[in-house]
Amino acid sequence: MAELKLAKLPDRVPVRISISVSPDLNLALNDYARVYEEAYGKAETASDLIPAMLETFLSSDKTFARMRKPPEEGRSAGRRKVE
């Protein structure tokens, strides 16, 4: 098979997860959504903002980035283990 400049795209199918949060955190998330709308002029629900919040948090954690192992070929990204 020929090697293309562009690597094979990773799995981009969203994975749905459910979490329970405290009433205080729920209030804070909804407040954040309100402040987001004031800042950007576009209403977004807290549940729409949470994935971006988590990505931002994880990408800014330098210790996590250092300790995280790249996914092994053929291993699902959702099953990576941090040791």
N, CA, C and O atoms as a Tinker XYZ file with bonds, in Angstrom:
   332  protein
     1  N      0.846000   -1.177000    0.000000    73     2
     2  CA     0.000000    0.000000    0.000000    64     1     3
     3  C      0.891000    1.240000    0.000000    63     2     4     5
     4  O      1.894000    1.287000    0.712000    81     3
     5  N      0.532000    2.228000   -0.786000    73     3     6
     6  CA     1.299000    3.462000   -0.872000    64     5     7
     7  C      1.153000    4.278000    0.399000    63     6     8     9
     8  O      0.085000    4.312000    1.010000    81     7
     9  N      2.247000    4.939000    0.795000    73     7    10
    10  CA     2.182000    5.819000    1.966000    64     9    11
    11  C      1.810000    7.212000    1.511000    63    10    12    13
    12  O      2.523000    7.825000    0.716000    81    11
    13  N      0.716000    7.704000    2.004000    73    11    14
    14  CA     0.277000    9.051000    1.685000    64    13    15
    15  C      0.847000   10.024000    2.697000    63    14    16    17
    16  O      1.198000    9.635000    3.811000    81    15
    17  N      0.940000   11.270000    2.318000    73    15    18
    18  CA     1.391000   12.311000    3.238000    64    17    19
    19  C      0.441000   12.421000    4.425000    63    18    20    21
    20  O      0.868000   12.620000    5.562000    81    19
    21  N     -0.849000   12.287000    4.145000    73    19    22
    22  CA    -1.871000   12.332000    5.188000    64    21    23
    23  C     -2.055000   10.941000    5.766000    63    22    24    25
    24  O     -2.373000    9.995000    5.046000    81    23
    25  N     -1.852000   10.824000    7.066000    73    23    26
    26  CA    -2.032000    9.532000    7.724000    64    25    27
    27  C     -3.515000    9.175000    7.776000    63    26    28    29
    28  O     -4.383000   10.032000    7.604000    81    27
    29  N     -3.783000    7.909000    8.013000    73    27    30
    30  CA    -5.169000    7.465000    8.146000    64    29    31
    31  C     -5.820000    8.222000    9.291000    63    30    32    33
    32  O     -5.248000    8.345000   10.374000    81    31
    33  N     -7.023000    8.728000    9.042000    73    31    34
    34  CA    -7.731000    9.491000   10.063000    64    33    35
    35  C     -8.122000    8.592000   11.231000    63    34    36    37
    36  O     -8.491000    7.435000   11.026000    81    35
    37  N     -8.046000    9.111000   12.448000    73    35    38
    38  CA    -8.441000    8.318000   13.618000    64    37    39
    39  C     -9.955000    8.170000   13.682000    63    38    40    41
    40  O    -10.691000    8.860000   12.976000    81    39
    41  N    -10.401000    7.274000   14.525000    73    39    42
    42  CA   -11.828000    7.086000   14.752000    64    41    43
    43  C    -12.404000    8.390000   15.281000    63    42    44    45
    44  O    -11.935000    8.914000   16.291000    81    43
    45  N    -13.422000    8.918000   14.603000    73    43    46
    46  CA   -14.020000   10.189000   15.014000    64    45    47
    47  C    -15.474000   10.028000   15.408000    63    46    48    49
    48  O    -16.219000   11.007000   15.470000    81    47
    49  N    -15.876000    8.807000   15.671000    73    47    50
    50  CA   -17.250000    8.567000   16.098000    64    49    51
    51  C    -17.370000    8.957000   17.569000    63    50    52    53
    52  O    -16.667000    8.396000   18.410000    81    51
    53  N    -18.240000    9.898000   17.893000    73    51    54
    54  CA   -18.369000   10.307000   19.295000    64    53    55
    55  C    -18.793000    9.136000   20.180000    63    54    56    57
    56  O    -19.548000    8.257000   19.766000    81    55
    57  N    -18.290000    9.156000   21.393000    73    55    58
    58  CA   -18.645000    8.147000   22.386000    64    57    59
    59  C    -19.480000    8.843000   23.453000    63    58    60    61
    60  O    -19.049000    9.835000   24.041000    81    59
    61  N    -20.661000    8.326000   23.694000    73    59    62
    62  CA   -21.547000    8.934000   24.682000    64    61    63
    63  C    -21.240000    8.359000   26.052000    63    62    64    65
    64  O    -21.163000    7.144000   26.231000    81    63
    65  N    -21.063000    9.262000   27.027000    73    63    66
    66  CA   -20.901000    8.848000   28.415000    64    65    67
    67  C    -21.875000    9.650000   29.261000    63    66    68    69
    68  O    -22.296000   10.740000   28.875000    81    67
    69  N    -22.220000    9.118000   30.384000    73    67    70
    70  CA   -23.125000    9.809000   31.307000    64    69    71
    71  C    -22.409000   10.000000   32.628000    63    70    72    73
    72  O    -21.686000    9.117000   33.091000    81    71
    73  N    -22.615000   11.165000   33.234000    73    71    74
    74  CA   -22.030000   11.424000   34.547000    64    73    75
    75  C    -23.092000   12.057000   35.431000    63    74    76    77
    76  O    -24.062000   12.637000   34.945000    81    75
    77  N    -22.896000   11.939000   36.710000    73    75    78
    78  CA   -23.731000   12.630000   37.688000    64    77    79
    79  C    -22.854000   13.673000   38.353000    63    78    80    81
    80  O    -21.704000   13.400000   38.695000    81    79
    81  N    -23.395000   14.866000   38.535000    73    79    82
    82  CA   -22.635000   15.937000   39.178000    64    81    83
    83  C    -23.415000   16.455000   40.377000    63    82    84    85
    84  O    -24.626000   16.259000   40.487000    81    83
    85  N    -22.705000   17.112000   41.258000    73    83    86
    86  CA   -23.355000   17.682000   42.429000    64    85    87
    87  C    -24.232000   18.858000   42.006000    63    86    88    89
    88  O    -24.018000   19.441000   40.944000    81    87
    89  N    -25.211000   19.206000   42.825000    73    87    90
    90  CA   -26.039000   20.374000   42.492000    64    89    91
    91  C    -25.210000   21.648000   42.335000    63    90    92    93
    92  O    -25.506000   22.477000   41.475000    81    91
    93  N    -24.172000   21.807000   43.164000    73    91    94
    94  CA   -23.320000   22.993000   43.055000    64    93    95
    95  C    -22.574000   23.031000   41.720000    63    94    96    97
    96  O    -22.472000   24.084000   41.090000    81    95
    97  N    -22.054000   21.881000   41.293000    73    95    98
    98  CA   -21.347000   21.835000   40.016000    64    97    99
    99  C    -22.316000   22.083000   38.867000    63    98   100   101
   100  O    -21.970000   22.770000   37.906000    81    99
   101  N    -23.510000   21.539000   38.953000    73    99   102
   102  CA   -24.522000   21.778000   37.920000    64   101   103
   103  C    -24.824000   23.276000   37.796000    63   102   104   105
   104  O    -24.920000   23.812000   36.692000    81   103
   105  N    -24.969000   23.934000   38.935000    73   103   106
   106  CA   -25.219000   25.373000   38.937000    64   105   107
   107  C    -24.048000   26.120000   38.296000    63   106   108   109
   108  O    -24.247000   27.021000   37.481000    81   107
   109  N    -22.838000   25.739000   38.669000    73   107   110
   110  CA   -21.656000   26.394000   38.115000    64   109   111
   111  C    -21.556000   26.184000   36.605000    63   110   112   113
   112  O    -21.208000   27.113000   35.876000    81   111
   113  N    -21.855000   24.988000   36.133000    73   111   114
   114  CA   -21.814000   24.712000   34.692000    64   113   115
   115  C    -22.843000   25.550000   33.943000    63   114   116   117
   116  O    -22.558000   26.093000   32.876000    81   115
   117  N    -24.036000   25.650000   34.512000    73   115   118
   118  CA   -25.070000   26.473000   33.874000    64   117   119
   119  C    -24.697000   27.949000   33.918000    63   118   120   121
   120  O    -24.973000   28.681000   32.967000    81   119
   121  N    -24.074000   28.399000   35.005000    73   119   122
   122  CA   -23.582000   29.774000   35.075000    64   121   123
   123  C    -22.502000   30.005000   34.021000    63   122   124   125
   124  O    -22.461000   31.058000   33.385000    81   123
   125  N    -21.635000   29.020000   33.841000    73   123   126
   126  CA   -20.579000   29.139000   32.831000    64   125   127
   127  C    -21.193000   29.282000   31.443000    63   126   128   129
   128  O    -20.746000   30.101000   30.640000    81   127
   129  N    -22.213000   28.487000   31.168000    73   127   130
   130  CA   -22.892000   28.582000   29.870000    64   129   131
   131  C    -23.482000   29.981000   29.669000    63   130   132   133
   132  O    -23.448000   30.521000   28.563000    81   131
   133  N    -24.016000   30.557000   30.731000    73   131   134
   134  CA   -24.576000   31.917000   30.650000    64   133   135
   135  C    -23.474000   32.934000   30.374000    63   134   136   137
   136  O    -23.638000   33.812000   29.527000    81   135
   137  N    -22.353000   32.821000   31.083000    73   135   138
   138  CA   -21.230000   33.733000   30.884000    64   137   139
   139  C    -20.643000   33.548000   29.479000    63   138   140   141
   140  O    -20.246000   34.521000   28.838000    81   139
   141  N    -20.589000   32.309000   29.007000    73   139   142
   142  CA   -20.115000   32.014000   27.651000    64   141   143
   143  C    -20.978000   32.759000   26.631000    63   142   144   145
   144  O    -20.460000   33.375000   25.700000    81   143
   145  N    -22.291000   32.696000   26.816000    73   143   146
   146  CA   -23.191000   33.397000   25.890000    64   145   147
   147  C    -22.936000   34.900000   25.926000    63   146   148   149
   148  O    -22.922000   35.546000   24.878000    81   147
   149  N    -22.736000   35.462000   27.106000    73   147   150
   150  CA   -22.447000   36.896000   27.224000    64   149   151
   151  C    -21.136000   37.250000   26.514000    63   150   152   153
   152  O    -21.034000   38.295000   25.871000    81   151
   153  N    -20.143000   36.375000   26.635000    73   151   154
   154  CA   -18.828000   36.640000   26.055000    64   153   155
   155  C    -18.817000   36.492000   24.537000    63   154   156   157
   156  O    -18.164000   37.270000   23.842000    81   155
   157  N    -19.544000   35.488000   24.014000    73   155   158
   158  CA   -19.463000   35.166000   22.599000    64   157   159
   159  C    -20.740000   35.427000   21.809000    63   158   160   161
   160  O    -20.748000   35.318000   20.582000    81   159
   161  N    -21.824000   35.772000   22.512000    73   159   162
   162  CA   -23.068000   36.072000   21.818000    64   161   163
   163  C    -23.763000   34.870000   21.211000    63   162   164   165
   164  O    -24.624000   35.019000   20.344000    81   163
   165  N    -23.397000   33.683000   21.656000    73   163   166
   166  CA   -24.014000   32.455000   21.155000    64   165   167
   167  C    -24.344000   31.562000   22.340000    63   166   168   169
   168  O    -23.482000   31.239000   23.156000    81   167
   169  N    -25.596000   31.174000   22.416000    73   167   170
   170  CA   -26.031000   30.304000   23.510000    64   169   171
   171  C    -25.578000   28.871000   23.257000    63   170   172   173
   172  O    -25.772000   28.328000   22.170000    81   171
   173  N    -24.980000   28.273000   24.266000    73   171   174
   174  CA   -24.590000   26.860000   24.241000    64   173   175
   175  C    -25.030000   26.255000   25.567000    63   174   176   177
   176  O    -24.968000   26.913000   26.606000    81   175
   177  N    -25.471000   25.016000   25.532000    73   175   178
   178  CA   -25.841000   24.351000   26.776000    64   177   179
   179  C    -24.575000   23.892000   27.494000    63   178   180   181
   180  O    -23.519000   23.734000   26.882000    81   179
   181  N    -24.700000   23.684000   28.784000    73   179   182
   182  CA   -23.566000   23.180000   29.552000    64   181   183
   183  C    -23.105000   21.842000   28.984000    63   182   184   185
   184  O    -21.904000   21.585000   28.905000    81   183
   185  N    -24.040000   20.992000   28.590000    73   183   186
   186  CA   -23.647000   19.680000   28.054000    64   185   187
   187  C    -22.902000   19.809000   26.731000    63   186   188   189
   188  O    -22.112000   18.929000   26.392000    81   187
   189  N    -23.130000   20.881000   25.972000    73   187   190
   190  CA   -22.362000   21.112000   24.746000    64   189   191
   191  C    -20.976000   21.650000   25.055000    63   190   192   193
   192  O    -20.040000   21.423000   24.287000    81   191
   193  N    -20.829000   22.357000   26.163000    73   191   194
   194  CA   -19.543000   22.948000   26.534000    64   193   195
   195  C    -18.621000   21.970000   27.263000    63   194   196   197
   196  O    -17.399000   22.106000   27.191000    81   195
   197  N    -19.184000   21.000000   27.955000    73   195   198
   198  CA   -18.383000   20.092000   28.784000    64   197   199
   199  C    -17.290000   19.368000   27.992000    63   198   200   201
   200  O    -16.159000   19.317000   28.475000    81   199
   201  N    -17.554000   18.804000   26.806000    73   199   202
   202  CA   -16.452000   18.146000   26.082000    64   201   203
   203  C    -15.280000   19.088000   25.802000    63   202   204   205
   204  O    -14.122000   18.693000   25.937000    81   203
   205  N    -15.572000   20.325000   25.414000    73   203   206
   206  CA   -14.494000   21.292000   25.162000    64   205   207
   207  C    -13.770000   21.644000   26.452000    63   206   208   209
   208  O    -12.553000   21.832000   26.448000    81   207
   209  N    -14.500000   21.734000   27.550000    73   207   210
   210  CA   -13.878000   22.015000   28.844000    64   209   211
   211  C    -12.913000   20.887000   29.219000    63   210   212   213
   212  O    -11.794000   21.140000   29.665000    81   211
   213  N    -13.348000   19.661000   29.036000    73   211   214
   214  CA   -12.502000   18.513000   29.380000    64   213   215
   215  C    -11.270000   18.452000   28.488000    63   214   216   217
   216  O    -10.169000   18.187000   28.972000    81   215
   217  N    -11.441000   18.696000   27.185000    73   215   218
   218  CA   -10.293000   18.696000   26.272000    64   217   219
   219  C     -9.297000   19.780000   26.664000    63   218   220   221
   220  O     -8.088000   19.545000   26.659000    81   219
   221  N     -9.798000   20.970000   27.003000    73   219   222
   222  CA    -8.932000   22.070000   27.410000    64   221   223
   223  C     -8.179000   21.711000   28.686000    63   222   224   225
   224  O     -6.975000   21.945000   28.792000    81   223
   225  N     -8.890000   21.145000   29.648000    73   223   226
   226  CA    -8.265000   20.753000   30.908000    64   225   227
   227  C     -7.171000   19.716000   30.663000    63   226   228   229
   228  O     -6.048000   19.877000   31.141000    81   227
   229  N     -7.488000   18.657000   29.926000    73   227   230
   230  CA    -6.513000   17.593000   29.700000    64   229   231
   231  C     -5.313000   18.079000   28.898000    63   230   232   233
   232  O     -4.181000   17.691000   29.186000    81   231
   233  N     -5.543000   18.925000   27.893000    73   231   234
   234  CA    -4.427000   19.393000   27.070000    64   233   235
   235  C     -3.530000   20.366000   27.822000    63   234   236   237
   236  O     -2.384000   20.572000   27.424000    81   235
   237  N     -4.027000   20.968000   28.902000    73   235   238
   238  CA    -3.209000   21.912000   29.664000    64   237   239
   239  C     -2.486000   21.258000   30.839000    63   238   240   241
   240  O     -1.693000   21.913000   31.515000    81   239
   241  N     -2.746000   19.989000   31.088000    73   239   242
   242  CA    -2.109000   19.278000   32.199000    64   241   243
   243  C     -0.790000   18.674000   31.714000    63   242   244   245
   244  O     -0.775000   17.600000   31.112000    81   243
   245  N      0.309000   19.370000   31.980000    73   243   246
   246  CA     1.613000   18.955000   31.469000    64   245   247
   247  C      2.087000   17.632000   32.067000    63   246   248   249
   248  O      2.734000   16.842000   31.379000    81   247
   249  N      1.776000   17.382000   33.327000    73   247   250
   250  CA     2.162000   16.114000   33.940000    64   249   251
   251  C      1.430000   14.956000   33.274000    63   250   252   253
   252  O      2.027000   13.918000   32.988000    81   251
   253  N      0.149000   15.136000   33.032000    73   251   254
   254  CA    -0.626000   14.103000   32.335000    64   253   255
   255  C     -0.032000   13.839000   30.955000    63   254   256   257
   256  O      0.136000   12.683000   30.566000    81   255
   257  N      0.287000   14.898000   30.212000    73   255   258
   258  CA     0.835000   14.737000   28.865000    64   257   259
   259  C      2.154000   13.973000   28.900000    63   258   260   261
   260  O      2.407000   13.125000   28.044000    81   259
   261  N      2.998000   14.274000   29.893000    73   259   262
   262  CA     4.281000   13.582000   30.021000    64   261   263
   263  C      4.095000   12.105000   30.347000    63   262   264   265
   264  O      4.814000   11.256000   29.821000    81   263
   265  N      3.136000   11.798000   31.207000    73   263   266
   266  CA     2.958000   10.428000   31.682000    64   265   267
   267  C      2.093000    9.572000   30.761000    63   266   268   269
   268  O      2.103000    8.345000   30.852000    81   267
   269  N      1.352000   10.221000   29.883000    73   267   270
   270  CA     0.436000    9.487000   29.016000    64   269   271
   271  C      1.218000    8.733000   27.957000    63   270   272   273
   272  O      2.121000    9.279000   27.322000    81   271
   273  N      0.868000    7.498000   27.781000    73   271   274
   274  CA     1.521000    6.691000   26.764000    64   273   275
   275  C      0.715000    6.792000   25.480000    63   274   276   277
   276  O     -0.514000    6.853000   25.526000    81   275
   277  N      1.393000    6.812000   24.327000    73   275   278
   278  CA     0.634000    6.832000   23.077000    64   277   279
   279  C     -0.147000    5.529000   22.928000    63   278   280   281
   280  O      0.279000    4.490000   23.430000    81   279
   281  N     -1.287000    5.581000   22.243000    73   279   282
   282  CA    -2.080000    4.356000   22.081000    64   281   283
   283  C     -1.323000    3.324000   21.255000    63   282   284   285
   284  O     -0.647000    3.660000   20.283000    81   283
   285  N     -1.446000    2.086000   21.651000    73   283   286
   286  CA    -0.816000    1.010000   20.889000    64   285   287
   287  C     -1.649000    0.767000   19.643000    63   286   288   289
   288  O     -2.869000    0.926000   19.662000    81   287
   289  N     -0.992000    0.382000   18.569000    73   287   290
   290  CA    -1.689000    0.104000   17.327000    64   289   291
   291  C     -2.746000   -0.974000   17.553000    63   290   292   293
   292  O     -2.466000   -2.011000   18.156000    81   291
   293  N     -3.938000   -0.728000   17.075000    73   291   294
   294  CA    -5.019000   -1.691000   17.204000    64   293   295
   295  C     -5.738000   -1.622000   18.533000    63   294   296   297
   296  O     -6.727000   -2.327000   18.735000    81   295
   297  N     -5.265000   -0.790000   19.443000    73   295   298
   298  CA    -5.889000   -0.669000   20.760000    64   297   299
   299  C     -6.799000    0.538000   20.746000    63   298   300   301
   300  O     -6.415000    1.601000   20.257000    81   299
   301  N     -7.989000    0.392000   21.271000    73   299   302
   302  CA    -8.967000    1.473000   21.279000    64   301   303
   303  C     -8.468000    2.642000   22.112000    63   302   304   305
   304  O     -7.927000    2.448000   23.201000    81   303
   305  N     -8.650000    3.871000   21.596000    73   303   306
   306  CA    -8.225000    5.068000   22.313000    64   305   307
   307  C     -8.952000    5.198000   23.642000    63   306   308   309
   308  O     -8.401000    5.757000   24.591000    81   307
   309  N    -10.169000    4.697000   23.729000    73   307   310
   310  CA   -10.941000    4.794000   24.954000    64   309   311
   311  C    -10.459000    3.862000   26.045000    63   310   312   313
   312  O    -10.934000    3.928000   27.179000    81   311
   313  N     -9.503000    2.980000   25.706000    73   311   314
   314  CA    -9.031000    2.005000   26.689000    64   313   315
   315  C     -7.587000    2.232000   27.071000    63   314   316   317
   316  O     -6.942000    1.335000   27.614000    81   315
   317  N     -7.066000    3.420000   26.795000    73   315   318
   318  CA    -5.690000    3.715000   27.179000    64   317   319
   319  C     -5.558000    3.726000   28.680000    63   318   320   321
   320  O     -6.487000    4.098000   29.397000    81   319
   321  N     -4.413000    3.322000   29.144000    73   319   322
   322  CA    -4.192000    3.240000   30.582000    64   321   323
   323  C     -3.017000    4.136000   30.948000    63   322   324   325
   324  O     -1.953000    4.057000   30.335000    81   323
   325  N     -3.214000    4.978000   31.941000    73   323   326
   326  CA    -2.131000    5.801000   32.454000    64   325   327
   327  C     -1.546000    5.087000   33.645000    63   326   328   329
   328  O     -2.262000    4.765000   34.594000    81   327
   329  N     -0.238000    4.830000   33.606000    73   327   330
   330  CA     0.422000    4.120000   34.696000    64   329   331
   331  C      1.334000    5.036000   35.446000    63   330   332
   332  O      1.981000    4.614000   36.405000    81   331
